[in-house]
Amino acid sequence: MTASRPPLVRSCCLLVLIASAPLASGCDLDEMLDHTADARRLLEGERFTDLEVTRSTSNTKQYYFRAHRDEMLCTGYLEFADASTTTQYTTHVTCGTSIPIAELEGLCEAGENGEACEVASAVVRATEPVDLNRMTHFADRACSRDRPEACFYVGVAQNNGERGLPQNHNLAFVNFVRACDAGESAGCFNAGLMRYRGDGSTVQHDVACQFFERACNLEHVEACAEVGQCFRDGEGVTQDFNRARELLERACTAEVGIACTNLGNMYELGQGMERSDAQAFRYYTQGCSHDYQRGCRYAAWLQLHGRGPIPNRGLGARVMAGFCERGDAAACLDLGVAFHEGYPDLPQDRPRAYEYFRSACDGGNAGGCRNVGIYLRGGLGGAPRDMSLARPFFQRACAAGNQQACTDARG
């Protein structure tokens, strides 16, 4: 009896000699070496979410991916040490603004990836010098692809008619509101400014103050200063000096110069607190130190009028002279009055007063024009005594609303 022969054992991928016969699907070598699912599993283990994994067409060991980690857009690739095993691998990852701009631009332009457009806009914004047109180009695409925080930059361009976009106040406001609703404090602030000024609409102080308050609640300290002013002046809200002081103190502590200055003004006028020139001076100088020039001017005004904590009219006059030289007509008038009157620590100097009154008038200040007329009518400070020269100055002051000057002009 002949012994039976054991069955032939074949490998799954038996070589097929007939070229036209396809390999069985279970023997497809490419399928066996496709580790896309393994790459996804490994990347998920590294805290990546929203994964899109694509196998490289040029390197069988590489798997490109786009994903999120810690709410940040990330791109990169996972590479196995060997195409046939998943035991060893390395990952190469870039996230957020570290992603090369060329890659971000490709993702932005290729489809509906608004996040890539938004990150691309941020990358361009952080590059010196900033290409504002390109930055806004990416922001515009991000805004239109449901990334509302990027709408803020589109709104800026539309409000000003720049960065490659035509001016359109209505669209600018809409985009600022979209950004605001997404939690972008600057969007709320700018929407408030537009309604406060009436850009593209009527002035709406109540709406403006609502947006300022929303921005303030999102830690926009300049907005806190604005809503503080709303409560101080009773514009758009019920006047509330205590609430105003609270908001202005908050903004002043954050080094917002206008807030310190307005708080000083409240102390000078005694709005909701006892009047105090010392406190007013303190907050004016704080505003000045935070680069708000009106704070410097108000502190100098107190000094010029002998109301500083250590009276020094001479120092006040020097600071006010700087403002006068820079075109502040009211500062010129104040200096003229001070030199006209004369004080122990600021001697009377009427020729100098006359020059300051002329500067004030040239700057459009009605009081300055009337005082020039008075000097010409009386021949004061070296001015010629000539009513025919004085009358035109009285008339200018009268036309600007100074009723006393109207009477003077008829004299």
C-alpha positions in Angstrom: 0.0 0.0 0.0 1.3 3.4 -0.9 1.5 5.9 1.9 -0.7 9.0 1.5 1.2 12.2 0.8 0.7 15.0 3.3 -1.1 18.0 1.8 1.0 20.8 0.3 1.3 23.7 2.6 1.2 27.0 0.7 1.9 30.5 1.9 -1.0 32.8 1.6 0.8 34.8 -1.0 1.7 32.0 -3.4 3.4 33.3 -6.4 1.0 33.3 -9.4 2.7 32.8 -12.7 -0.1 34.0 -14.9 0.4 37.7 -14.9 -3.1 38.6 -15.7 -4.6 36.8 -12.7 -5.2 39.1 -9.7 -3.9 38.3 -6.2 -6.6 37.3 -3.8 -7.6 40.2 -1.5 -6.3 38.4 1.6 -2.9 38.1 0.0 -2.6 41.8 -0.9 0.8 42.7 0.4 0.0 46.5 0.4 -3.0 45.8 2.6 -1.0 43.8 5.0 1.4 46.6 5.4 -1.3 49.3 5.8 -1.1 50.4 9.5 -3.4 53.4 9.3 -5.7 52.0 12.0 -2.6 51.3 14.2 -1.3 54.8 13.6 -4.6 56.3 14.6 -4.7 54.2 17.8 -1.2 55.2 18.8 -1.9 58.9 18.1 -5.1 58.7 20.2 -2.9 57.4 23.0 -0.8 60.6 22.7 -3.9 62.7 23.4 -4.7 63.6 19.9 -8.4 64.1 19.0 -10.4 64.8 15.8 -7.8 62.8 13.9 -7.5 62.6 10.1 -4.8 60.1 9.3 -3.5 59.5 5.7 -0.9 57.0 4.6 2.0 58.4 2.7 2.1 57.5 -1.0 5.9 57.8 -1.1 7.0 56.3 2.2 5.2 53.1 3.4 6.4 53.8 6.9 4.9 57.3 7.3 1.3 58.3 8.2 0.4 62.0 7.9 -2.2 63.4 10.3 -4.1 66.5 11.3 -5.7 66.6 14.7 -6.2 68.6 17.9 -4.3 68.4 21.2 -5.2 70.7 24.1 -7.7 72.4 21.8 -4.9 73.4 19.4 -4.6 72.5 15.7 -1.7 70.1 15.1 -0.2 68.5 12.0 2.6 66.1 11.5 3.4 62.5 10.7 4.0 59.2 12.5 6.7 57.0 11.2 7.2 53.3 12.0 10.7 51.9 12.3 9.7 49.1 9.8 6.9 49.0 7.3 5.9 45.5 8.5 5.6 46.1 12.2 4.1 48.7 14.6 6.2 48.0 17.6 8.5 51.0 17.2 7.6 54.4 15.9 8.3 58.1 16.2 6.0 61.1 15.8 6.9 64.5 14.4 4.4 67.2 15.4 3.9 70.9 15.1 1.0 72.7 16.6 -0.7 76.1 16.4 1.5 78.9 15.1 4.5 76.6 14.9 3.0 75.0 11.8 4.8 76.3 8.7 2.8 79.0 7.0 3.0 77.3 3.7 1.3 74.2 5.2 -1.3 76.4 6.9 -2.0 78.3 3.7 -2.5 75.0 1.8 -5.0 73.8 4.4 -6.8 77.1 4.4 -7.1 77.5 0.6 -7.8 73.9 -0.2 -11.1 73.5 1.7 -13.3 74.6 4.5 -10.6 74.5 7.3 -11.4 77.8 9.0 -9.1 76.9 11.9 -6.1 76.7 9.6 -7.0 80.1 8.1 -7.3 81.6 11.6 -3.9 80.2 12.7 -2.4 81.4 9.4 -3.7 84.9 10.2 -2.1 84.7 13.6 1.3 83.6 12.1 1.3 86.5 9.7 0.3 88.9 12.4 3.3 87.9 14.5 5.7 88.3 11.7 7.7 91.6 11.4 6.9 93.6 9.3 3.3 92.6 9.4 1.6 92.1 6.0 -1.8 93.4 7.0 -3.4 92.6 3.7 -2.3 89.0 3.9 -3.3 88.7 7.5 -6.8 90.0 6.7 -7.0 87.7 3.7 -6.6 84.7 6.0 -8.9 86.2 8.7 -11.6 86.9 6.1 -11.6 83.2 5.2 -11.6 82.1 8.8 -14.5 84.4 9.6 -16.5 83.1 6.7 -15.7 79.5 7.8 -17.2 79.7 11.3 -14.2 81.0 13.2 -15.9 84.1 14.6 -13.0 85.4 16.7 -11.2 86.1 13.4 -14.0 88.3 12.4 -12.6 91.0 14.6 -9.7 91.7 12.2 -12.1 91.7 9.2 -14.2 94.3 11.0 -11.2 96.5 11.6 -10.4 96.4 7.9 -14.0 97.1 6.9 -14.4 99.9 9.4 -11.3 101.7 8.1 -11.6 100.7 4.4 -8.1 99.2 4.3 -6.1 96.0 4.1 -7.7 95.1 0.8 -11.3 95.5 1.9 -13.7 98.3 1.1 -15.1 100.5 3.9 -18.4 99.2 5.1 -19.4 100.3 8.6 -22.5 98.0 8.7 -20.5 94.9 7.9 -17.7 96.0 10.3 -20.2 96.3 13.1 -21.7 92.8 12.3 -18.2 91.3 12.4 -17.3 93.0 15.6 -20.5 91.6 17.2 -19.8 88.1 15.8 -16.3 88.3 17.4 -17.9 89.6 20.6 -20.4 86.8 20.8 -17.5 84.4 20.4 -15.8 85.9 23.5 -13.4 88.2 21.7 -13.3 91.2 24.1 -11.9 93.6 21.4 -14.9 92.8 19.3 -17.2 94.0 22.0 -15.1 97.1 22.6 -15.1 98.1 19.0 -18.8 97.5 18.6 -19.3 99.8 21.5 -17.1 102.5 20.0 -19.0 102.3 16.7 -22.3 102.8 18.4 -20.9 105.5 20.7 -19.6 107.5 17.8 -22.5 106.7 15.5 -20.3 105.1 12.8 -22.7 103.7 10.2 -25.7 104.4 12.4 -27.2 106.9 14.8 -25.4 107.5 18.1 -26.7 104.9 20.6 -25.0 105.4 24.0 -27.1 102.8 25.7 -26.1 100.1 23.2 -22.5 101.3 23.3 -22.4 101.0 27.1 -23.8 97.5 26.9 -20.9 96.5 24.6 -18.4 98.2 26.8 -19.7 96.3 29.8 -19.5 93.0 28.0 -15.9 93.8 27.0 -15.0 94.8 30.6 -16.4 91.5 31.8 -14.1 89.8 29.4 -11.1 91.6 31.1 -10.8 94.4 28.5 -9.6 97.1 30.9 -9.9 100.0 28.4 -13.6 99.0 28.1 -13.9 99.2 31.9 -12.7 102.8 31.7 -15.4 103.5 29.0 -18.2 102.0 30.9 -17.0 103.8 34.0 -17.5 107.0 32.1 -21.0 105.9 31.1 -21.9 105.6 34.8 -20.1 108.8 35.7 -21.9 110.9 33.0 -25.2 109.0 33.0 -24.8 108.4 29.2 -26.9 105.3 28.2 -27.2 104.2 31.8 -28.5 105.6 35.1 -25.8 107.8 36.6 -24.1 106.0 39.4 -20.9 107.6 40.9 -20.1 104.6 43.1 -20.2 102.2 40.2 -18.2 104.7 38.1 -15.5 105.0 40.7 -15.3 101.2 41.1 -14.8 100.7 37.3 -12.3 103.6 36.9 -10.3 102.3 39.9 -10.1 98.9 38.3 -8.9 100.3 35.0 -6.5 102.7 36.6 -5.0 99.9 38.6 -4.4 98.2 35.2 -2.5 101.3 34.1 -5.2 102.8 31.8 -4.2 106.4 31.8 -7.6 107.9 30.8 -9.2 106.0 33.7 -6.8 107.5 36.3 -7.4 110.9 34.8 -11.2 110.6 34.9 -11.0 109.4 38.4 -8.9 112.4 39.3 -11.6 114.6 37.7 -14.2 113.0 39.9 -12.2 113.9 43.0 -11.6 117.5 41.8 -15.4 118.0 41.2 -16.5 116.0 44.2 -18.6 113.5 42.3 -19.7 110.8 44.7 -16.9 111.6 47.1 -15.5 114.5 49.0 -13.7 117.0 46.9 -9.9 116.6 47.1 -7.4 118.5 45.1 -4.7 116.2 46.5 -6.4 113.1 45.3 -7.2 114.7 42.0 -3.5 115.6 41.6 -2.5 112.1 42.5 -4.7 110.5 39.9 -3.9 113.1 37.2 -0.2 112.3 37.7 -0.9 108.6 37.5 -2.7 109.2 34.2 0.2 111.2 33.0 2.7 108.4 34.0 0.6 106.0 31.9 1.0 108.1 28.8 -2.3 109.9 28.9 -1.3 113.5 28.1 -4.5 115.1 29.4 -3.6 113.8 32.9 -0.3 115.7 32.6 -2.3 118.8 31.5 -4.8 118.6 34.4 -2.0 118.1 36.9 -0.2 121.2 35.5 -3.5 123.2 35.6 -3.8 122.5 39.3 -0.3 123.6 39.9 -0.8 126.7 37.7 -3.7 127.7 39.9 -1.9 127.0 43.2 -3.9 123.9 44.0 -1.2 121.2 43.8 -0.2 119.4 47.0 3.0 121.5 47.0 2.0 124.7 45.1 4.4 125.5 42.3 2.9 127.8 39.7 6.2 128.1 37.9 6.3 124.3 37.2 2.7 124.4 36.2 3.4 127.2 33.7 6.3 125.3 32.2 4.3 122.2 31.6 1.3 124.2 30.3 3.6 126.1 27.9 4.5 122.8 26.3 0.9 122.0 25.7 0.3 125.6 24.3 3.3 125.1 21.9 1.7 121.8 20.7 -1.5 123.6 19.7 -3.6 123.3 22.9 -5.4 126.7 22.7 -7.0 126.3 26.1 -3.6 125.9 27.7 -2.5 129.1 26.0 -5.5 130.9 27.5 -4.8 129.6 31.0 -1.2 130.8 30.7 -2.3 134.2 29.5 -4.6 134.6 32.4 -1.9 133.5 34.9 0.7 136.0 33.5 -2.0 138.7 33.4 -2.9 138.3 37.1 0.6 137.6 38.5 1.4 135.7 41.7 4.3 135.7 44.2 5.6 132.5 42.6 4.7 133.5 39.0 5.3 137.3 38.5 3.0 139.3 36.4 4.1 139.6 32.8 1.5 141.2 30.6 3.5 141.4 27.3 3.8 137.6 27.7 0.1 137.3 28.6 -0.7 139.1 25.4 1.3 136.7 23.3 -0.4 133.7 24.9 -3.8 135.3 24.3 -2.9 135.7 20.6 -1.8 132.1 20.4 -5.1 131.0 22.1 -7.1 133.1 19.6 -5.1 131.7 16.6 -6.0 128.2 17.9 -9.7 129.1 17.8 -10.3 129.8 21.5 -13.0 132.4 21.9 -11.8 133.6 25.3 -8.3 134.1 23.8 -9.8 136.3 21.0 -11.8 138.4 23.5 -8.7 139.0 25.7 -6.7 140.1 22.7 -9.4 142.6 22.0 -9.3 143.8 25.6 -5.5 144.3 25.4 -5.8 146.2 22.1 -8.7 148.3 23.4 -6.8 149.2 26.6 -3.2 149.3 25.2 -2.1 146.6 27.7 1.1 144.6 27.6 2.7 146.7 24.9 -0.3 146.2 22.5 -1.3 149.4 20.5 -4.4 151.1 22.0 -6.7 150.9 19.0 -10.4 150.0 19.0 -10.4 149.5 15.3 -7.8 146.7 15.8 -9.6 145.3 18.8 -13.1 145.1 17.2 -12.3 142.2 14.8 -11.1 140.1 17.7 -14.3 140.9 19.7 -16.3 139.9 16.6 -14.4 136.6 16.2 -15.1 135.8 19.9 -18.7 136.8 19.5 -19.2 134.5 16.5 -17.7 131.7 18.5 -20.4 132.1 21.2 -18.8 134.5 23.7 -21.7 136.9 24.5 -19.5 139.4 26.4 -17.5 139.8 23.3 -20.6 140.7 21.4 -21.2 143.6 23.7 -17.5 144.6 23.5 -17.7 144.7 19.7 -20.4 147.3 19.8 -18.5 149.6 22.1 
